[in-house]
Amino acid sequence: MSDSLEQKNAKLIRKLVFIVLGMFGFGYALVPLYDVFCDAFGILGKTDSEASIEKIYKVDVEREITVEFITSLNESTPMEFRTETRKMKIHPGKYYTVNFFAKNNTDRNMVARAIPSVSPGPAAEYFKKTECFCFTEQTFEPQEGKTMPVRFVVDPEIPARYKTITLAYTFFDNTEKSVKK
């Protein structure tokens, strides 16, 4: 009888080890799976994390695309953050500059980082930023506010089906991470 109990326990342990390894593997694969999912369904387009080189495009004056700007804060980020322009009509191939405003609402120095995304996702490859506060961490003195420009162009090769592009930024408080570096 004890032999049977030992066999049952060994079988249970093998199953639990298999489940733990499966959970670890799934967690490890989650980021690449998320990227594949976003690419497949055209959501959460990632923009370049470095400045694009400003080049001359032929401006398509026949087309207008609406670009919307959205700002948000991570729930634990004690800042004020907004865009000075919520929406604008642009011509592909022409460069534009939009200003954003951020303010540290604390009495301590803060380091923050803005993470951009473009929607619909596939349009991100045509949205080129030559200047953006999102390329580096931003340091704020206590109660300091900053106006931060974003200079961009939409490549005229963008397919005609894209009539509206949304550029969204979420600011995160990275003060603790920066102190540990």
N, CA and C atoms as an extended XYZ file, in Angstrom:
543
Properties=species:S:1:pos:R:3:atomname:S:1:resname:S:1:resid:I:1 pbc="F F F"
N         0.822       -1.190        0.000 N   MET     1
C         0.000        0.000        0.000 CA  MET     1
C         0.874        1.265        0.000 C   MET     1
N         1.975        1.284        0.825 N   SER     2
C         2.844        2.452        0.881 CA  SER     2
C         3.562        2.659       -0.452 C   SER     2
N         3.860        1.566       -1.158 N   ASP     3
C         4.481        1.657       -2.478 CA  ASP     3
C         3.549        2.406       -3.423 C   ASP     3
N         2.287        2.122       -3.334 N   SER     4
C         1.296        2.775       -4.174 CA  SER     4
C         1.180        4.254       -3.826 C   SER     4
N         1.252        4.564       -2.537 N   LEU     5
C         1.189        5.953       -2.093 CA  LEU     5
C         2.428        6.715       -2.570 C   LEU     5
N         3.611        6.071       -2.502 N   GLU     6
C         4.840        6.701       -2.987 CA  GLU     6
C         4.768        6.944       -4.489 C   GLU     6
N         4.195        6.011       -5.217 N   GLN     7
C         4.045        6.177       -6.667 CA  GLN     7
C         3.089        7.330       -6.969 C   GLN     7
N         2.010        7.427       -6.214 N   LYS     8
C         1.053        8.521       -6.411 CA  LYS     8
C         1.712        9.868       -6.103 C   LYS     8
N         2.492        9.919       -5.020 N   ASN     9
C         3.177       11.159       -4.661 CA  ASN     9
C         4.201       11.551       -5.731 C   ASN     9
N         4.934       10.598       -6.239 N   ALA    10
C         5.923       10.872       -7.292 CA  ALA    10
C         5.230       11.382       -8.553 C   ALA    10
N         4.095       10.771       -8.879 N   LYS    11
C         3.329       11.195      -10.056 CA  LYS    11
C         2.819       12.631       -9.865 C   LYS    11
N         2.338       12.941       -8.655 N   LEU    12
C         1.852       14.289       -8.344 CA  LEU    12
C         2.997       15.303       -8.437 C   LEU    12
N         4.161       14.952       -7.914 N   ILE    13
C         5.319       15.852       -7.968 CA  ILE    13
C         5.721       16.110       -9.417 C   ILE    13
N         5.745       15.090      -10.261 N   ARG    14
C         6.072       15.277      -11.677 CA  ARG    14
C         5.070       16.230      -12.341 C   ARG    14
N         3.787       16.060      -12.030 N   LYS    15
C         2.760       16.944      -12.599 CA  LYS    15
C         2.972       18.388      -12.141 C   LYS    15
N         3.254       18.575      -10.852 N   LEU    16
C         3.464       19.931      -10.334 CA  LEU    16
C         4.703       20.584      -10.945 C   LEU    16
N         5.784       19.814      -11.099 N   VAL    17
C         6.984       20.345      -11.736 CA  VAL    17
C         6.688       20.725      -13.181 C   VAL    17
N         5.940       19.905      -13.877 N   PHE    18
C         5.557       20.204      -15.259 CA  PHE    18
C         4.720       21.489      -15.316 C   PHE    18
N         3.794       21.653      -14.390 N   ILE    19
C         2.959       22.865      -14.357 CA  ILE    19
C         3.817       24.096      -14.091 C   ILE    19
N         4.730       24.012      -13.124 N   VAL    20
C         5.602       25.146      -12.804 CA  VAL    20
C         6.475       25.501      -14.005 C   VAL    20
N         7.063       24.512      -14.657 N   LEU    21
C         7.880       24.775      -15.851 CA  LEU    21
C         7.035       25.387      -16.974 C   LEU    21
N         5.813       24.895      -17.138 N   GLY    22
C         4.904       25.446      -18.145 CA  GLY    22
C         4.554       26.899      -17.845 C   GLY    22
N         4.305       27.214      -16.568 N   MET    23
C         3.991       28.598      -16.183 CA  MET    23
C         5.189       29.513      -16.427 C   MET    23
N         6.383       29.033      -16.082 N   PHE    24
C         7.587       29.817      -16.316 CA  PHE    24
C         7.779       30.065      -17.813 C   PHE    24
N         7.616       29.035      -18.608 N   GLY    25
C         7.759       29.170      -20.059 CA  GLY    25
C         6.749       30.137      -20.647 C   GLY    25
N         5.514       30.075      -20.172 N   PHE    26
C         4.483       30.984      -20.659 CA  PHE    26
C         4.822       32.424      -20.277 C   PHE    26
N         5.253       32.621      -19.024 N   GLY    27
C         5.642       33.963      -18.585 CA  GLY    27
C         6.812       34.498      -19.392 C   GLY    27
N         7.771       33.654      -19.696 N   TYR    28
C         8.935       34.043      -20.481 CA  TYR    28
C         8.532       34.419      -21.904 C   TYR    28
N         7.568       33.718      -22.466 N   ALA    29
C         7.129       33.946      -23.847 CA  ALA    29
C         6.062       35.036      -23.964 C   ALA    29
N         5.600       35.566      -22.841 N   LEU    30
C         4.484       36.512      -22.870 CA  LEU    30
C         4.802       37.794      -23.644 C   LEU    30
N         5.985       38.369      -23.448 N   VAL    31
C         6.326       39.612      -24.154 CA  VAL    31
C         6.379       39.399      -25.663 C   VAL    31
N         7.083       38.387      -26.170 N   PRO    32
C         7.051       38.175      -27.624 CA  PRO    32
C         5.645       37.865      -28.142 C   PRO    32
N         4.868       37.112      -27.373 N   LEU    33
C         3.488       36.820      -27.789 CA  LEU    33
C         2.655       38.095      -27.841 C   LEU    33
N         2.861       38.972      -26.871 N   TYR    34
C         2.158       40.254      -26.832 CA  TYR    34
C         2.515       41.079      -28.066 C   TYR    34
N         3.805       41.122      -28.409 N   ASP    35
C         4.232       41.869      -29.600 CA  ASP    35
C         3.591       41.303      -30.869 C   ASP    35
N         3.543       39.983      -30.988 N   VAL    36
C         2.915       39.340      -32.153 CA  VAL    36
C         1.425       39.679      -32.199 C   VAL    36
N         0.761       39.607      -31.055 N   PHE    37
C        -0.666       39.928      -30.970 CA  PHE    37
C        -0.921       41.372      -31.404 C   PHE    37
N        -0.117       42.299      -30.886 N   CYS    38
C        -0.296       43.707      -31.236 CA  CYS    38
C        -0.050       43.948      -32.722 C   CYS    38
N         0.978       43.311      -33.277 N   ASP    39
C         1.249       43.462      -34.710 CA  ASP    39
C         0.112       42.885      -35.546 C   ASP    39
N        -0.402       41.737      -35.133 N   ALA    40
C        -1.464       41.077      -35.899 CA  ALA    40
C        -2.753       41.883      -35.910 C   ALA    40
N        -3.054       42.552      -34.793 N   PHE    41
C        -4.317       43.277      -34.696 CA  PHE    41
C        -4.148       44.784      -34.826 C   PHE    41
N        -2.928       45.238      -35.073 N   GLY    42
C        -2.702       46.659      -35.338 CA  GLY    42
C        -2.950       47.556      -34.156 C   GLY    42
N        -2.577       47.111      -32.964 N   ILE    43
C        -2.768       47.951      -31.784 CA  ILE    43
C        -1.431       48.247      -31.130 C   ILE    43
N        -1.406       49.326      -30.380 N   LEU    44
C        -0.237       49.730      -29.611 CA  LEU    44
C         1.028       49.779      -30.443 C   LEU    44
N         0.994       50.567      -31.488 N   GLY    45
C         2.165       50.704      -32.343 CA  GLY    45
C         3.323       51.333      -31.606 C   GLY    45
N         4.460       50.725      -31.716 N   LYS    46
C         5.658       51.252      -31.081 CA  LYS    46
C         6.339       52.206      -32.042 C   LYS    46
N         6.713       53.352      -31.521 N   THR    47
C         7.455       54.305      -32.332 CA  THR    47
C         8.937       54.100      -32.070 C   THR    47
N         9.758       54.716      -32.900 N   ASP    48
C        11.200       54.609      -32.714 CA  ASP    48
C        11.603       55.224      -31.386 C   ASP    48
N        12.610       54.628      -30.753 N   SER    49
C        13.087       55.161      -29.476 CA  SER    49
C        14.254       56.123      -29.684 C   SER    49
N        14.602       56.361      -30.933 N   GLU    50
C        15.647       57.313      -31.282 CA  GLU    50
C        15.113       58.273      -32.341 C   GLU    50
N        15.738       59.419      -32.411 N   ALA    51
C        15.312       60.425      -33.384 CA  ALA    51
C        15.546       59.941      -34.807 C   ALA    51
N        14.566       60.184      -35.649 N   SER    52
C        14.725       59.927      -37.075 CA  SER    52
C        15.514       61.080      -37.670 C   SER    52
N        16.272       60.784      -38.682 N   ILE    53
C        17.012       61.838      -39.369 CA  ILE    53
C        16.020       62.615      -40.216 C   ILE    53
N        16.088       63.930      -40.093 N   GLU    54
C        15.160       64.768      -40.850 CA  GLU    54
C        15.572       64.738      -42.316 C   GLU    54
N        14.650       64.269      -43.153 N   LYS    55
C        14.925       64.249      -44.582 CA  LYS    55
C        13.778       64.938      -45.309 C   LYS    55
N        14.037       65.273      -46.542 N   ILE    56
C        13.043       66.011      -47.316 CA  ILE    56
C        12.119       65.021      -48.012 C   ILE    56
N        10.821       65.205      -47.771 N   TYR    57
C         9.791       64.410      -48.435 CA  TYR    57
C         9.040       65.317      -49.399 C   TYR    57
N         8.412       64.729      -50.361 N   LYS    58
C         7.495       65.473      -51.218 CA  LYS    58
C         6.170       65.557      -50.449 C   LYS    58
N         5.770       66.769      -50.110 N   VAL    59
C         4.548       66.972      -49.326 CA  VAL    59
C         3.339       66.630      -50.183 C   VAL    59
N         2.461       65.808      -49.628 N   ASP    60
C         1.229       65.415      -50.317 CA  ASP    60
C         0.113       66.372      -49.890 C   ASP    60
N        -0.031       67.473      -50.631 N   VAL    61
C        -1.028       68.488      -50.280 CA  VAL    61
C        -2.453       68.038      -50.611 C   VAL    61
N        -2.587       66.959      -51.352 N   GLU    62
C        -3.913       66.427      -51.706 CA  GLU    62
C        -4.533       65.635      -50.551 C   GLU    62
N        -3.714       65.196      -49.629 N   ARG    63
C        -4.196       64.368      -48.515 CA  ARG    63
C        -4.106       65.108      -47.201 C   ARG    63
N        -5.087       64.836      -46.358 N   GLU    64
C        -5.060       65.325      -44.986 CA  GLU    64
C        -5.256       64.140      -44.054 C   GLU    64
N        -4.439       64.101      -43.027 N   ILE    65
C        -4.570       63.079      -41.993 CA  ILE    65
C        -4.771       63.810      -40.678 C   ILE    65
N        -5.695       63.330      -39.871 N   THR    66
C        -5.894       63.897      -38.544 CA  THR    66
C        -4.965       63.184      -37.576 C   THR    66
N        -4.189       63.973      -36.835 N   VAL    67
C        -3.321       63.411      -35.795 CA  VAL    67
C        -3.869       63.876      -34.454 C   VAL    67
N        -4.174       62.904      -33.591 N   GLU    68
C        -4.688       63.184      -32.250 CA  GLU    68
C        -3.571       62.937      -31.243 C   GLU    68
N        -3.546       63.742      -30.189 N   PHE    69
C        -2.528       63.619      -29.151 CA  PHE    69
C        -3.213       63.343      -27.819 C   PHE    69
N        -2.776       62.287      -27.162 N   ILE    70
C        -3.369       61.885      -25.891 CA  ILE    70
C        -2.258       61.759      -24.855 C   ILE    70
N        -2.532       62.247      -23.656 N   THR    71
C        -1.561       62.130      -22.570 CA  THR    71
C        -2.198       61.417      -21.391 C   THR    71
N        -1.374       60.663      -20.676 N   SER    72
C        -1.840       60.019      -19.449 CA  SER    72
C        -0.653       59.838      -18.515 C   SER    72
N        -0.975       59.588      -17.272 N   LEU    73
C         0.044       59.364      -16.252 CA  LEU    73
C        -0.134       57.984      -15.671 C   LEU    73
N         0.979       57.326      -15.402 N   ASN    74
C         0.908       56.102      -14.623 CA  ASN    74
C         0.290       56.481      -13.280 C   ASN    74
N        -0.529       55.608      -12.726 N   GLU    75
C        -1.297       55.949      -11.525 CA  GLU    75
C        -0.447       56.438      -10.356 C   GLU    75
N         0.829       56.076      -10.304 N   SER    76
C         1.665       56.491       -9.180 CA  SER    76
C         2.581       57.668       -9.530 C   SER    76
N         2.319       58.348      -10.629 N   THR    77
C         3.177       59.451      -11.057 CA  THR    77
C         2.550       60.783      -10.653 C   THR    77
N         3.161       61.480       -9.674 N   PRO    78
C         2.585       62.733       -9.167 CA  PRO    78
C         2.947       63.938      -10.033 C   PRO    78
N         2.400       63.958      -11.225 N   MET    79
C         2.699       65.023      -12.180 CA  MET    79
C         1.419       65.554      -12.806 C   MET    79
N         1.589       66.660      -13.469 N   GLU    80
C         0.568       67.188      -14.379 CA  GLU    80
C         1.169       66.974      -15.764 C   GLU    80
N         0.361       66.517      -16.708 N   PHE    81
C         0.874       66.245      -18.052 CA  PHE    81
C        -0.241       66.453      -19.055 C   PHE    81
N         0.031       67.289      -20.061 N   ARG    82
C        -0.996       67.565      -21.079 CA  ARG    82
C        -0.329       68.006      -22.381 C   ARG    82
N        -1.112       67.932      -23.428 N   THR    83
C        -0.668       68.433      -24.720 CA  THR    83
C        -1.265       69.820      -24.932 C   THR    83
N        -0.553       70.666      -25.636 N   GLU    84
C        -1.087       71.994      -25.938 CA  GLU    84
C        -1.999       71.954      -27.159 C   GLU    84
N        -1.905       70.883      -27.940 N   THR    85
C        -2.755       70.698      -29.114 CA  THR    85
C        -3.352       69.300      -29.028 C   THR    85
N        -4.659       69.205      -29.038 N   ARG    86
C        -5.308       67.892      -28.924 CA  ARG    86
C        -5.429       67.177      -30.273 C   ARG    86
N        -5.588       67.969      -31.319 N   LYS    87
C        -5.839       67.380      -32.636 CA  LYS    87
C        -5.398       68.373      -33.704 C   LYS    87
N        -4.829       67.837      -34.778 N   MET    88
C        -4.472       68.713      -35.896 CA  MET    88
C        -4.567       67.945      -37.207 C   MET    88
N        -4.840       68.666      -38.257 N   LYS    89
C        -4.854       68.086      -39.592 CA  LYS    89
C        -3.501       68.376      -40.212 C   LYS    89
N        -2.907       67.337      -40.788 N   ILE    90
C        -1.572       67.477      -41.359 CA  ILE    90
C        -1.544       66.937      -42.775 C   ILE    90
N        -0.523       67.352      -43.507 N   HIS    91
C        -0.263       66.816      -44.839 CA  HIS    91
C         0.944       65.891      -44.731 C   HIS    91
N         0.837       64.654      -45.209 N   PRO    92
C         1.993       63.750      -45.180 CA  PRO    92
C         3.184       64.375      -45.904 C   PRO    92
N         4.355       64.241      -45.292 N   GLY    93
C         5.575       64.780      -45.873 CA  GLY    93
C         5.979       66.128      -45.322 C   GLY    93
N         5.094       66.790      -44.587 N   LYS    94
C         5.397       68.092      -44.003 CA  LYS    94
C         5.712       67.906      -42.516 C   LYS    94
N         6.717       68.630      -42.036 N   TYR    95
C         7.115       68.545      -40.631 CA  TYR    95
C         6.254       69.468      -39.772 C   TYR    95
N         5.933       68.982      -38.581 N   TYR    96
C         5.118       69.734      -37.627 CA  TYR    96
C         5.757       69.635      -36.245 C   TYR    96
N         5.492       70.635      -35.417 N   THR    97
C         5.943       70.621      -34.022 CA  THR    97
C         4.741       70.834      -33.116 C   THR    97
N         4.643       69.990      -32.093 N   VAL    98
C         3.570       70.074      -31.112 CA  VAL    98
C         4.226       70.137      -29.738 C   VAL    98
N         3.705       70.986      -28.857 N   ASN    99
C         4.263       71.108      -27.516 CA  ASN    99
C         3.426       70.360      -26.493 C   ASN    99
N         4.128       69.771      -25.540 N   PHE   100
C         3.517       69.105      -24.398 CA  PHE   100
C         4.015       69.813      -23.150 C   PHE   100
N         3.219       69.756      -22.093 N   PHE   101
C         3.595       70.386      -20.835 CA  PHE   101
C         3.550       69.343      -19.733 C   PHE   101
N         4.603       69.315      -18.916 N   ALA   102
C         4.640       68.417      -17.760 CA  ALA   102
C         5.136       69.202      -16.555 C   ALA   102
N         4.574       68.882      -15.399 N   LYS   103
C         4.961       69.570      -14.169 CA  LYS   103
C         5.087       68.560      -13.035 C   LYS   103
N         6.161       68.671      -12.295 N   ASN   104
C         6.386       67.875      -11.099 CA  ASN   104
C         5.549       68.498       -9.975 C   ASN   104
N         4.602       67.768       -9.451 N   ASN   105
C         3.733       68.289       -8.386 CA  ASN   105
C         4.230       67.949       -6.991 C   ASN   105
N         5.491       67.557       -6.872 N   THR   106
C         6.024       67.201       -5.559 CA  THR   106
C         7.056       68.231       -5.108 C   THR   106
N         7.511       68.073       -3.877 N   ASP   107
C         8.554       68.941       -3.323 CA  ASP   107
C         9.908       68.243       -3.339 C   ASP   107
N        10.082       67.308       -4.251 N   ARG   108
C        11.356       66.588       -4.391 CA  ARG   108
C        11.714       66.523       -5.875 C   ARG   108
N        12.972       66.274       -6.156 N   ASN   109
C        13.395       66.084       -7.543 CA  ASN   109
C        12.735       64.812       -8.080 C   ASN   109
N        12.442       64.832       -9.351 N   MET   110
C        11.786       63.680       -9.965 CA  MET   110
C        12.426       63.394      -11.314 C   MET   110
N        12.554       62.114      -11.609 N   VAL   111
C        12.985       61.663      -12.927 CA  VAL   111
C        11.810       60.891      -13.514 C   VAL   111
N        11.400       61.278      -14.712 N   ALA   112
C        10.230       60.642      -15.333 CA  ALA   112
C        10.545       60.286      -16.781 C   ALA   112
N         9.802       59.318      -17.276 N   ARG   113
C         9.993       58.859      -18.662 CA  ARG   113
C         8.637       58.740      -19.330 C   ARG   113
N         8.521       59.263      -20.542 N   ALA   114
C         7.292       59.150      -21.318 CA  ALA   114
C         7.448       58.000      -22.312 C   ALA   114
N         6.449       57.136      -22.333 N   ILE   115
C         6.441       56.012      -23.264 CA  ILE   115
C         5.383       56.306      -24.329 C   ILE   115
N         5.801       56.354      -25.606 N   PRO   116
C         4.849       56.666      -26.680 CA  PRO   116
C         4.236       55.412      -27.295 C   PRO   116
N         3.086       55.595      -27.900 N   SER   117
C         2.505       54.550      -28.746 CA  SER   117
C         1.687       55.233      -29.830 C   SER   117
N         1.573       54.552      -30.944 N   VAL   118
C         0.816       55.069      -32.088 CA  VAL   118
C        -0.290       54.080      -32.406 C   VAL   118
N        -1.446       54.622      -32.690 N   SER   119
C        -2.582       53.787      -33.076 CA  SER   119
C        -3.181       54.382      -34.347 C   SER   119
N        -3.538       53.567      -35.309 N   PRO   120
C        -3.393       52.119      -35.393 CA  PRO   120
C        -1.922       51.723      -35.494 C   PRO   120
N        -1.613       50.572      -34.927 N   GLY   121
C        -0.237       50.099      -34.816 CA  GLY   121
C         0.574       50.130      -36.094 C   GLY   121
N         0.030       49.630      -37.216 N   PRO   122
C         0.836       49.620      -38.452 CA  PRO   122
C         1.227       51.013      -38.945 C   PRO   122
N         0.519       52.049      -38.513 N   ALA   123
C         0.859       53.414      -38.935 CA  ALA   123
C         2.138       53.907      -38.263 C   ALA   123
N         2.573       53.226      -37.201 N   ALA   124
C         3.763       53.656      -36.460 CA  ALA   124
C         5.008       53.709      -37.347 C   ALA   124
N         5.110       52.815      -38.307 N   GLU   125
C         6.306       52.815      -39.157 CA  GLU   125
C         6.372       54.041      -40.065 C   GLU   125
N         5.262       54.743      -40.238 N   TYR   126
C         5.224       55.940      -41.083 CA  TYR   126
C         5.299       57.228      -40.259 C   TYR   126
N         5.193       57.107      -38.944 N   PHE   127
C         5.213       58.265      -38.042 CA  PHE   127
C         6.647       58.446      -37.553 C   PHE   127
N         7.307       59.491      -38.025 N   LYS   128
C         8.729       59.718      -37.746 CA  LYS   128
C         8.893       60.935      -36.840 C   LYS   128
N         9.574       60.748      -35.710 N   LYS   129
C         9.851       61.853      -34.786 CA  LYS   129
C        11.327       62.221      -34.880 C   LYS   129
N        11.603       63.502      -35.135 N   THR   130
C        12.985       63.964      -35.195 CA  THR   130
C        13.411       64.573      -33.867 C   THR   130
N        12.452       64.951      -33.050 N   GLU   131
C        12.722       65.510      -31.727 CA  GLU   131
C        11.583       65.077      -30.819 C   GLU   131
N        11.945       64.546      -29.637 N   CYS   132
C        10.892       64.106      -28.716 CA  CYS   132
C        11.460       63.982      -27.303 C   CYS   132
N        10.695       64.453      -26.344 N   PHE   133
C        11.072       64.319      -24.938 CA  PHE   133
C        11.062       62.860      -24.493 C   PHE   133
N        10.465       61.993      -25.305 N   CYS   134
C        10.368       60.572      -24.955 CA  CYS   134
C        11.655       59.804      -25.227 C   CYS   134
N        12.623       60.423      -25.903 N   PHE   135
C        13.855       59.722      -26.225 CA  PHE   135
C        14.757       59.547      -24.995 C   PHE   135
N        14.580       60.400      -23.992 N   THR   136
C        15.402       60.331      -22.779 CA  THR   136
C        14.536       60.549      -21.546 C   THR   136
N        15.090       60.198      -20.388 N   GLU   137
C        14.407       60.502      -19.134 CA  GLU   137
C        14.437       62.009      -18.925 C   GLU   137
N        13.409       62.515      -18.295 N   GLN   138
C        13.306       63.944      -18.007 CA  GLN   138
C        13.492       64.155      -16.509 C   GLN   138
N        14.324       65.119      -16.146 N   THR   139
C        14.546       65.452      -14.741 CA  THR   139
C        13.803       66.740      -14.427 C   THR   139
N        13.056       66.707      -13.324 N   PHE   140
C        12.266       67.855      -12.891 CA  PHE   140
C        12.672       68.245      -11.474 C   PHE   140
N        12.884       69.526      -11.282 N   GLU   141
C        13.100       70.063       -9.942 CA  GLU   141
C        11.746       70.080       -9.220 C   GLU   141
N        11.719       70.283       -7.904 N   PRO   142
C        10.432       70.370       -7.198 CA  PRO   142
C         9.540       71.464       -7.790 C   PRO   142
N         8.316       71.116       -8.093 N   GLN   143
C         7.297       72.022       -8.645 CA  GLN   143
C         7.655       72.597      -10.021 C   GLN   143
N         8.648       72.054      -10.682 N   GLU   144
C         9.068       72.568      -11.990 CA  GLU   144
C         8.139       72.081      -13.099 C   GLU   144
N         7.813       72.993      -13.996 N   GLY   145
C         7.050       72.663      -15.189 CA  GLY   145
C         7.908       72.896      -16.423 C   GLY   145
N         7.690       72.074      -17.441 N   LYS   146
C         8.470       72.200      -18.682 CA  LYS   146
C         7.544       72.105      -19.887 C   LYS   146
N         7.854       72.903      -20.899 N   THR   147
C         7.233       72.744      -22.201 CA  THR   147
C         8.206       71.923      -23.036 C   THR   147
N         7.690       70.831      -23.598 N   MET   148
C         8.552       69.893      -24.316 CA  MET   148
C         8.009       69.676      -25.723 C   MET   148
N         8.809       69.971      -26.738 N   PRO   149
C         8.347       69.829      -28.122 CA  PRO   149
C         8.503       68.409      -28.673 C   PRO   149
N         7.634       68.094      -29.610 N   VAL   150
C         7.752       66.883      -30.423 CA  VAL   150
C         7.693       67.352      -31.868 C   VAL   150
N         8.726       67.051      -32.625 N   ARG   151
C         8.746       67.397      -34.053 CA  ARG   151
C         8.599       66.093      -34.816 C   ARG   151
N         7.644       66.083      -35.733 N   PHE   152
C         7.340       64.833      -36.434 CA  PHE   152
C         6.934       65.089      -37.875 C   PHE   152
N         6.933       63.998      -38.627 N   VAL   153
C         6.435       63.988      -39.993 CA  VAL   153
C         5.781       62.633      -40.213 C   VAL   153
N         4.764       62.613      -41.044 N   VAL   154
C         4.160       61.354      -41.464 CA  VAL   154
C         4.642       61.095      -42.885 C   VAL   154
N         5.305       59.975      -43.056 N   ASP   155
C         5.858       59.603      -44.359 CA  ASP   155
C         4.724       59.573      -45.398 C   ASP   155
N         4.897       60.246      -46.545 N   PRO   156
C         3.847       60.274      -47.566 CA  PRO   156
C         3.540       58.895      -48.160 C   PRO   156
N         4.365       57.911      -47.886 N   GLU   157
C         4.115       56.541      -48.360 CA  GLU   157
C         3.040       55.834      -47.525 C   GLU   157
N         2.525       56.489      -46.506 N   ILE   158
C         1.509       55.879      -45.656 CA  ILE   158
C         0.291       55.512      -46.507 C   ILE   158
N        -0.228       54.307      -46.340 N   PRO   159
C        -1.402       53.893      -47.127 CA  PRO   159
C        -2.601       54.830      -46.918 C   PRO   159
N        -3.381       55.001      -47.956 N   ALA   160
C        -4.525       55.921      -47.943 CA  ALA   160
C        -5.587       55.540      -46.922 C   ALA   160
N        -5.608       54.291      -46.461 N   ARG   161
C        -6.641       53.873      -45.505 CA  ARG   161
C        -6.487       54.549      -44.136 C   ARG   161
N        -5.307       55.123      -43.873 N   TYR   162
C        -5.093       55.788      -42.584 CA  TYR   162
C        -5.538       57.241      -42.673 C   TYR   162
N        -6.642       57.531      -42.056 N   LYS   163
C        -7.207       58.885      -42.043 CA  LYS   163
C        -6.937       59.590      -40.717 C   LYS   163
N        -6.794       58.779      -39.643 N   THR   164
C        -6.544       59.321      -38.308 CA  THR   164
C        -5.450       58.506      -37.645 C   THR   164
N        -4.499       59.207      -37.049 N   ILE   165
C        -3.422       58.571      -36.287 CA  ILE   165
C        -3.457       59.175      -34.890 C   ILE   165
N        -3.311       58.335      -33.888 N   THR   166
C        -3.284       58.811      -32.513 CA  THR   166
C        -1.905       58.561      -31.924 C   THR   166
N        -1.298       59.624      -31.410 N   LEU   167
C        -0.027       59.530      -30.705 CA  LEU   167
C        -0.331       59.693      -29.223 C   LEU   167
N        -0.050       58.663      -28.447 N   ALA   168
C        -0.340       58.685      -27.011 CA  ALA   168
C         0.949       58.564      -26.224 C   ALA   168
N         1.038       59.322      -25.137 N   TYR   169
C         2.181       59.247      -24.229 CA  TYR   169
C         1.677       58.947      -22.827 C   TYR   169
N         2.393       58.065      -22.140 N   THR   170
C         2.145       57.821      -20.721 CA  THR   170
C         3.442       58.122      -19.988 C   THR   170
N         3.360       58.998      -18.985 N   PHE   171
C         4.530       59.349      -18.185 CA  PHE   171
C         4.615       58.430      -16.974 C   PHE   171
N         5.825       57.966      -16.693 N   PHE   172
C         6.101       57.097      -15.546 CA  PHE   172
C         7.145       57.762      -14.655 C   PHE   172
N         6.960       57.675      -13.357 N   ASP   173
C         7.932       58.176      -12.386 CA  ASP   173
C         9.054       57.142      -12.274 C   ASP   173
N        10.261       57.506      -12.717 N   ASN   174
C        11.422       56.612      -12.674 CA  ASN   174
C        12.444       57.054      -11.630 C   ASN   174
N        12.036       57.890      -10.686 N   THR   175
C        12.965       58.440       -9.703 CA  THR   175
C        13.688       57.341       -8.937 C   THR   175
N        12.952       56.369       -8.447 N   GLU   176
C        13.575       55.294       -7.660 CA  GLU   176
C        14.551       54.495       -8.508 C   GLU   176
N        14.210       54.203       -9.737 N   LYS   177
C        15.090       53.432      -10.619 CA  LYS   177
C        16.362       54.221      -10.922 C   LYS   177
N        16.237       55.537      -11.113 N   SER   178
C        17.390       56.369      -11.433 CA  SER   178
C        18.331       56.497      -10.248 C   SER   178
N        17.783       56.535       -9.043 N   VAL   179
C        18.607       56.646       -7.831 CA  VAL   179
C        19.438       55.389       -7.651 C   VAL   179
N        18.900       54.230       -8.003 N   LYS   180
C        19.596       52.947       -7.823 CA  LYS   180
C        20.720       52.743       -8.822 C   LYS   180
N        20.713       53.481       -9.951 N   LYS   181
C        21.731       53.284      -11.000 CA  LYS   181
C        23.083       53.641      -10.526 C   LYS   181
